[in-house]
């Protein structure tokens, strides 16, 4: 593992250098680490203290000299697992004060390919059946690999979907999916799930608008049902 990889894990430059040097040497004193890294002993001791707090470095005294050595590599995984658990707890705490009131309307805008992916991933995380209507070909055309993962995730979670597309468009049916067609639909792609409505505009630049509100979501579901009755059944 290179220092660059340690940096990508969130290590400081000093932590990456000293930890990497310890791994290469197996065990070393502060003097040796200072010589190898070119860093002052005071910095070595400060950084070693941080690495010890992470559970990545052990210390013992040999002939009156403090000797440092890296702990088992598995401790690196344990350290990040602990950080993950803390992050998950933080996410739960952050969500508590931001629960959406029934009458509150939250409107968010997402742009670019990464923005579209973020919105779709939120839909999949909701783990609820959903409705789709409008443009059906741009999604697969713009995200061929992500689109297949999207369909696979829906199948794995056994989510049921109702889809309304234009008569000129064709997509393969899958288990749990009902498809109907209309002569004319909006050029946007629209998702309705839970208390959220997502409107994706593909041109001239991919943009998604997500509205979170119970009443607005219910009105879109009612509108969908009206179109569903008029649409032609497929399959």
C-alpha positions as CSV (number, residue, x, y, z in Angstrom):
1,X,0.0,0.0,0.0
2,X,1.4,3.4,-1.0
3,X,1.4,6.7,0.9
4,X,-1.0,8.0,-1.7
5,X,-3.5,5.3,-0.8
6,X,-3.2,6.1,2.9
7,X,-3.9,9.8,2.0
8,X,-7.0,8.7,0.1
9,X,-8.2,7.1,3.3
10,X,-8.0,10.4,5.1
11,X,-4.5,10.1,6.7
12,X,-2.6,13.4,7.0
13,X,0.7,13.6,5.1
14,X,2.7,13.0,8.2
15,X,0.5,10.0,9.3
16,X,0.9,8.5,5.8
17,X,4.6,8.9,5.8
18,X,5.3,7.6,9.3
19,X,2.8,4.7,9.1
20,X,4.2,3.6,5.7
21,X,7.8,3.8,7.0
22,X,6.9,1.8,10.1
23,X,5.3,-0.9,7.9
24,X,8.4,-1.1,5.8
25,X,10.8,-1.2,8.8
26,X,8.7,-3.4,11.1
27,X,9.7,-1.5,14.2
28,X,11.6,1.7,14.8
29,X,12.5,4.4,17.3
30,X,11.6,8.1,16.9
31,X,15.2,8.8,16.0
32,X,15.1,6.3,13.1
33,X,11.7,7.5,11.9
34,X,13.0,11.1,12.0
35,X,16.0,10.1,10.0
36,X,14.0,8.1,7.4
37,X,11.2,10.7,7.0
38,X,13.2,13.9,7.5
39,X,10.6,15.1,10.1
40,X,11.5,16.5,13.5
41,X,11.2,14.2,16.5
42,X,8.5,16.4,18.1
43,X,6.4,15.8,15.0
44,X,7.1,12.1,15.0
45,X,5.9,11.8,18.6
46,X,2.8,13.8,17.9
47,X,1.9,11.8,14.9
48,X,2.7,8.5,16.6
49,X,0.2,9.5,19.4
50,X,-2.5,10.0,16.7
51,X,-1.8,6.6,15.1
52,X,-1.9,4.9,18.5
53,X,-5.3,6.5,19.1
54,X,-6.4,4.9,15.9
55,X,-5.1,1.6,17.1
56,X,-2.6,1.3,14.3
57,X,0.7,1.6,16.2
58,X,2.0,-0.2,19.3
59,X,4.8,0.9,21.6
60,X,7.2,-0.9,23.8
61,X,10.4,0.1,25.6
62,X,13.7,-1.7,24.8
63,X,16.8,-0.8,26.8
64,X,15.2,2.5,27.8
65,X,14.3,3.5,24.2
66,X,10.7,3.8,23.0
67,X,10.2,1.5,20.0
68,X,7.2,1.7,17.8
69,X,5.7,-0.9,15.5
70,X,2.5,-1.3,13.4
71,X,-0.3,-3.3,14.8
72,X,-2.1,-6.1,12.8
73,X,-3.3,-4.8,9.4
74,X,-6.9,-5.8,10.4
75,X,-6.9,-2.9,12.9
76,X,-7.0,-0.6,9.9
77,X,-10.4,-2.1,8.9
78,X,-11.6,-2.0,12.5
79,X,-10.7,1.7,12.7
80,X,-12.8,2.6,9.6
81,X,-15.6,0.3,10.7
82,X,-15.8,2.3,13.9
83,X,-15.8,5.5,11.9
84,X,-18.6,4.1,9.7
85,X,-20.7,3.3,12.8
86,X,-20.2,6.8,14.1
87,X,-21.2,8.3,10.7
88,X,-24.3,6.1,10.6
89,X,-25.3,7.3,14.1
90,X,-24.7,10.9,13.0
91,X,-26.9,10.4,9.9
92,X,-29.7,9.2,12.1
93,X,-29.3,12.2,14.5
94,X,-29.2,14.6,11.5
95,X,-32.4,13.2,10.1
96,X,-34.4,13.6,13.3
97,X,-34.8,17.4,13.2
98,X,-35.3,17.5,9.4
99,X,-38.4,15.2,9.3
100,X,-40.7,16.8,6.7
101,X,-44.0,18.2,8.0
102,X,-47.0,17.3,5.9
103,X,-47.6,20.9,4.8
104,X,-43.9,21.7,4.2
105,X,-42.7,21.7,0.6
106,X,-39.0,21.0,-0.1
107,X,-37.8,21.6,-3.6
108,X,-34.3,20.5,-4.6
109,X,-32.4,20.8,-7.9
110,X,-29.8,18.3,-9.1
111,X,-27.7,18.9,-12.2
112,X,-25.4,16.8,-14.4
113,X,-25.0,13.1,-14.6
114,X,-23.9,12.8,-10.9
115,X,-27.0,14.7,-9.9
116,X,-29.3,12.4,-11.8
117,X,-27.6,9.3,-10.3
118,X,-28.0,10.8,-6.8
119,X,-31.7,11.2,-7.3
120,X,-32.2,7.7,-8.7
121,X,-30.2,6.2,-5.8
122,X,-32.4,8.0,-3.3
123,X,-35.4,6.4,-5.1
124,X,-33.9,2.9,-4.7
125,X,-33.0,3.6,-1.0
126,X,-36.6,4.4,-0.3
127,X,-37.4,0.7,-1.0
128,X,-41.0,1.5,-2.0
129,X,-43.1,0.7,-5.1
130,X,-43.1,3.7,-7.5
131,X,-44.7,5.2,-10.6
132,X,-43.0,6.4,-13.8
133,X,-44.3,8.3,-16.7
134,X,-42.9,10.3,-19.6
135,X,-39.7,10.0,-21.6
136,X,-38.3,6.5,-21.3
137,X,-35.3,6.2,-23.5
138,X,-32.9,8.9,-22.4
139,X,-32.2,7.2,-19.0
140,X,-30.7,4.1,-20.6
141,X,-29.0,6.0,-23.4
142,X,-27.2,8.3,-21.0
143,X,-26.4,5.7,-18.3
144,X,-26.2,2.3,-20.0
145,X,-24.3,0.6,-17.1
146,X,-26.1,2.4,-14.3
147,X,-29.5,1.7,-15.9
148,X,-28.8,-2.0,-15.8
149,X,-27.8,-1.8,-12.1
150,X,-31.0,0.2,-11.5
151,X,-33.2,-2.5,-13.1
152,X,-31.3,-5.2,-11.2
153,X,-31.7,-3.5,-7.9
154,X,-35.5,-3.1,-8.5
155,X,-35.7,-6.8,-9.2
156,X,-33.6,-7.8,-6.2
157,X,-35.8,-5.7,-3.9
158,X,-38.9,-6.9,-5.7
159,X,-40.3,-3.4,-6.2
160,X,-43.5,-3.1,-8.2
161,X,-43.6,-0.3,-10.7
162,X,-46.2,1.1,-13.1
163,X,-44.8,2.8,-16.2
164,X,-46.5,5.0,-18.8
165,X,-44.5,5.7,-22.0
166,X,-45.2,7.1,-25.4
167,X,-46.4,4.6,-28.0
168,X,-43.2,5.0,-30.0
169,X,-41.0,3.8,-27.2
170,X,-40.2,0.3,-26.1
171,X,-38.5,-1.1,-23.0
172,X,-38.3,-4.7,-21.9
173,X,-40.8,-5.8,-19.3
174,X,-39.6,-7.3,-16.1
175,X,-41.3,-9.1,-13.1
176,X,-43.3,-6.7,-11.0
177,X,-43.6,-4.1,-13.8
178,X,-46.8,-3.0,-15.5
179,X,-46.4,-1.0,-18.7
180,X,-48.9,1.1,-20.6
181,X,-48.6,3.6,-23.5
182,X,-50.1,6.9,-24.6
183,X,-49.9,8.8,-27.8
184,X,-48.4,11.8,-26.2
185,X,-46.4,12.4,-22.9
186,X,-44.1,15.1,-21.5
187,X,-40.5,15.0,-22.7
188,X,-39.4,14.8,-19.1
189,X,-39.2,11.6,-17.0
190,X,-41.3,11.6,-13.9
191,X,-41.0,9.4,-10.8
192,X,-43.5,9.4,-7.9
193,X,-42.6,7.5,-4.8
194,X,-43.5,7.9,-1.1
195,X,-44.0,11.6,-0.5
196,X,-41.6,12.6,-3.3
197,X,-41.9,13.6,-7.0
198,X,-38.9,13.7,-9.3
199,X,-39.0,15.5,-12.6
200,X,-35.9,14.8,-14.9
201,X,-35.3,17.1,-17.8
202,X,-32.7,15.5,-20.2
203,X,-32.0,18.4,-22.6
204,X,-30.2,20.7,-23.1
205,X,-28.4,19.7,-19.8
206,X,-29.6,16.9,-17.5
207,X,-31.4,18.4,-14.6
208,X,-33.6,16.8,-11.9
209,X,-36.1,18.6,-9.6
210,X,-37.2,16.7,-6.5
211,X,-40.3,17.9,-4.6
212,X,-40.9,16.4,-1.1
213,X,-44.5,17.0,0.1
214,X,-47.4,14.6,0.9
215,X,-50.1,16.6,-0.9
216,X,-48.1,17.2,-4.0
217,X,-47.1,13.5,-4.2
218,X,-50.7,12.5,-3.8
219,X,-51.8,14.8,-6.5
220,X,-49.3,13.3,-8.9
221,X,-50.4,9.8,-8.0
222,X,-54.0,10.8,-8.8
223,X,-52.9,12.4,-12.1
224,X,-51.0,9.2,-12.9
225,X,-54.1,7.1,-12.3
226,X,-56.2,9.2,-14.7
227,X,-53.5,8.7,-17.4
228,X,-53.3,5.0,-16.5
229,X,-57.0,4.5,-17.3
230,X,-56.6,6.1,-20.7
231,X,-53.3,4.3,-21.6
232,X,-53.0,1.2,-23.7
233,X,-51.9,-1.9,-21.9
234,X,-48.7,-3.6,-23.1
235,X,-47.7,-7.3,-22.5
